[in-house]
Amino acid sequence: MSENTLTKVPDIAAVESGLVSAGYIPNRQIATALFLALRLQKPILVEGPAGVGKTELAKAAAQFLDLPLIRMQCYEGLDESKALYEWKYGKQLLYTQILKDKLGESFKDAEDLGAAMKKLNSVSDIFYSFDFLEPRPLLRALQLNQGAVLLVDEIDKADEEFEAFLLEILSDYQVTIPEIGTVEAIVPPVVLLTSNNTRDLGDAMKRRCLHLHIGYPEQKLEERIIDSRVPGVNEVLRKQLVSFVQQLRTIDLRKLPSVSETIDWARALLLLHANELDVETVQTTLNVLLKFEGDMQTGHKRAGELTYKAVREGTPAVQAAD
């Protein structure tokens, strides 16, 4: 990591304030994990349910560290030609034709095969060199002079073979290209890998990373997140809508609403000019929070009681009366 980056992270508080300035509200655990990753130059494996802010953490880190974000989205079948590099075959073919023409001219005065081989050996071989290499996300992250934040998103969706391929990069910040050799990072990137736990990752991967689990936030933290991301929502509505979502997460649903869905719901309520929750508004906007028909049916059945409780917990006058 460059000295310029290190000056931005003298302590955990600086990381926390830096993330807040980028619009990401972290808890102490998140700020500590990122601070240690920056200081120890170790990747972070960020696990947790979808929509809790794993990808957003990488984006916010890149913003406050003033580094480019390089994102690699993982999927089944991903290989090194898509993740690391591929050859510019069209350019190689053109080079081959030019080389053929030039060699024909050069070998005209060669007395015999030995003399021709000497001339051939004197020609610089650049066919497999960086001139003909198309860098993909992993290689670009190693080559940037100022460093970068490398986001390997949803690593659990990639094959185990690709996971094993990543180990050299994660441990030594270098990669081996057979035709060229070992390429070391100019400045080691800040690496975050995210996982939704769709499959177990290998021990070798976990050993190389700091572990961070991001779960659903507590009420106060989620209110701060909504205040940061949807500032137009008034305090009463903010408390009520977060209280409602927190209650939904205690119900047996196929997919619990995430923080990203709480943010979407807050934006929807703002568009509808809502100042506080009511059952009708909740009923008509549940599709923003819940994504499966079975969950929707359950939500509609419980909407009345959950709304009533959210209003009681989120309204200051009612709280004072209690």
N, C-alpha and C positions, 0 to 999 in steps of 0.2 A: 504494500500500500504506500502511496506517495506521502511525503511529509505534509503536503497541503491538505490531504484528507485526514491525516492523524490530528492535525490542529483543530479539526471540527468535532473531535470526539474525545475531549480530555477526561470525561467521566460519564456516568450513566445519565445524569441529569441533562447533559448536553445532547445525548442521543434522544432522550425523551422530548426535549423542547424542539429538536430538529425535526422529529417525526410530526409533532403537533403543527409546526410551521408548514409542513407539507400536507396538512389536512388529515393526518392519521393519528387517532387517539389511542396510544398504547397503554397497557398496564405495565407494572414494574417488571414483570417477568419477560415481556417482549423487549422492553428497552435494555434489560440486562443481557439477554441473549444476543442482541445485535451488537452491543458494546463489546462483549467477549469475542464475538466472531470477527469484528474489525481489529481488535487488538491481538488476538491469537492467530489471525489469518486462517480461520477454519470455516468451512461451509456450515450453513444451518439447514437442517432438515426440519421443515415446518409442516406439522401434521394437524389434522382436525377436519371437522365436517366442511362441506362446500359452503362458500358464502360468508365465512367468518373473518375474512380479511387477509388471507395468506398471500395472495398475489398482490393485493394493495400494499402490503408491507414492503415488498421489493420495489414497487413503484415509488413509494414515499421515501425509501432509503436512497434511491437513485436521485430523487429530487433534492433532498436536503444535503446530500454529499456532493451534488453538482457533478454527477457522473452519468454517462450514457447508460441506458437500460437496454440490455440485449436479452430478449425473451425467446426461449425455445419451448414450444408446446409439444409435449410427448404424446405418443399414440402407439398402438400396437403395430409392429412392423417398422418402426423408426430405426434407421441404421446410420452408420457413420457418413455415408455419402450425403445425407440430408442434414446431419448434425455437425459434422466436422469440416468436410471439404469435398469437392469433386473437381475433376479436370475439365478444362475448357476445350472440349474435343474439337469444336470448329476451328479454334485458333491453332490447335496442334496440327490439324490437317493442312491448314494454310501454310504453317511453318514447314511441314514436311515437303510440300510442293516447292516452296522457295529454296529449301535446302537441297532438294534434288537438282534444281536448275543450277544452283551455284556450284555444287560438287561436280556436275558435268563439265562446267567451264574449267574448274581447278584441276581436274584429272586429265585434261587433254595432253599435257606435257609430261605425264607420269610415264617413266620408261618401262616399268613392270609393276606387278601386283604389290611387291614390297614397298615401292615408292608410293603407290596409291594409298596403302595402309598408313604410311607415315603421315601423309597429308590428311587422311581421315582422322587420325588420332589428334592432330593439331587443331581440329575444329572443336570449338566449345560446345558441349552437350547441354542444352538448356531445355530439352523436350520435357523432362520431368523436373520442373523448377517452379518457384513462386510466380514466375511470369505467366505460367499456364494454370495456376491454381485459383479456384473460385472458393474463397473462405465462406463457411457456413457459421452459425452462431457460436459454436464452441471455439473455433479457431479465431474468429473476430474478437472474442472476449480476451484471448491471450495476446493479441497483437496490438491492442490499443495502447498508445504511449501514456495516456493519463489514467489507465485503468477503466473498469466498468463494473456495473452490477449485472451479474449473470443470473437470470431467473430460469431455472429448469422446472417448468410447470407440469404438475401432475406426473411425476416420475413413476408412480405406481401403475400408470397405464402403459408404460413401455415394457418391452420384454426383458427377461432376466439377463439375456446376452448383452443388451444395450446397457443395463445397469452395471454389469461387469466392465464394459468398455469405459465407463465414466471414472473408474477407480483411480487411474493414473492421473487424470486431470484433478480430481478432488484431493488427492494426497500430495502431489508434487507440482501442481499447476503447470503441467507440461503434457505434451502428447507426441506420440511417435507416428510419423508418416513414413511408410516403408520406402518410398522412392526418394525421400529427402533426408530423413533422420528425425531427431528429436527437436521439437519446437518448444522452447520455454517461454513462459509469460514474461513480457516486458515489465508489467506491473501486475501482480496477482489480483484477479478480479474478486469482488465481493460476491460470493455464491450463495444463493438461496434455492433450495429444492423444496417443492411443495408436494404433499401427498394427501389424498382423500381416504387413504386406507382401504382401497379396493383390493389390494393384495399386500401380503407381508413383504417388506424389503429385506435384503440379505444382511447378515451381520457385518460383512466387510464394508458395505455402504454406511451402516449406522456407526461403525467405529470411526470413520473418517469425518463425521459431522457432529456438531452440537445439535442437541434435540430440543425442539420447541413445539409444544402443543398449544394451539389456540382453540379454545372452546367458545361456547356462547357467553357473552359478557354479562356481568351482573347489571342490575337495574341502573345504578348511578353511572357506570361506564357507558352503557348503551345510550343513556340520555345525553351524555357528553358527545358521543359519536353523532347522534342526530342533530344536536345543536351545531356541530361543526359542519356537517354535510348538508343539512337542510335548515339554514338559519332563519328562514321565514316562519317556521312553526312556533307558535307561542308556547310559553312554559307549561300551561295547563294541559294543552293538547299533547305536548311532548311527553309529559309524565303519564298521561292516560294511555297513549298508544304504545309506549314501551311496556307499561304494566300489562296491557292486553297481550302483547307478544310474549312476554315472560310467562304468562299463564298458559298460553297456547303450547309452549314448549314442555309443559308438565303433562300434556295429554298424549295418549298413545296414538301418534300419527305416523303415517308412512314416511313423510318428510317434514321435519320440524322447520319452521321459518328461520332463516338465517339473518345475520345482520344486514346483508345486502337487500333482503326482502323487507326488513324493517325500514330501511332508507327509502326504498321504492314506495312503500305504503305511506310514509310521511310525505313524500312528494305528491302522491295521489290525493291525500287529504288536503294538502295545501292548494292543489288545483281545484278542488271542490269547495274551497273557501270554508272548510270546517274549522270551528273554534274549539270544539270539544267533541268527544265521541258520543254517538247515539246508536241504538240498535240498528236502525234502518241503514245508516251510513256504513256500519260494520258489515251488515249482510251483503250490501251491494259491492263492497270492495274486498271481500275475503279472497277473491281470486288473485289478488296481488300477493297475498301471503301464502296461500295454499295451492299446491300444484297438481293434486290428484283428486279425482271425483269423490273417492271414499273419505278423504280428509275434508273436502268441502262439506259433505253431508254432516260429518261430525262437528265441524266448525259452526254450521248453521244451527244445529241443535243446541250448542253450548253458547251461542253468541250473546243471548240475553243475560245470562248469569255472569259471563266473563266481562261484558261491557259494564254491567252494574258495579261489579267489584273494581274494575279499572277506574271508573269515574270516582268512586269513593276514595280509592287510594291516591288518585292523581289530582283531586280537587282540594286546594288548601283550606277552603271554608269548611268542607266536610271533615277534613283531617283535624282541624281545630275543635270542631264540635265533638268529635270522638274523644 
